[in-house]
Amino acid sequence: MNRDDCVKEKISSRTIGFIILGFSLLLAFTGSLLLPIFGLFFALPIVILGFFFIFAPESKVCRLILRRPA
């Protein structure tokens, strides 16, 4: 693994997070129109998953390569 792989890993993780977040917001909007409580109930875990991907920590290998402290 090199420096470029670490940058690509972070970019792909954020891209997946934004895609999931967009899908979850669409699901929350449609769910709130059809069945308000159930729609938000199903969309909330997906919103959390999207934020997890966006703010995911770097792997230990990438921290070593980029020389960042833990």
PyMOL commands that set and color helices and strands:
alter all, ss='L'
color gray80, all
select helices_A, chain A and resi 3-34+36-54+60-65
alter helices_A, ss='H'
color red, helices_A
deselect
rebuild
show_as cartoon
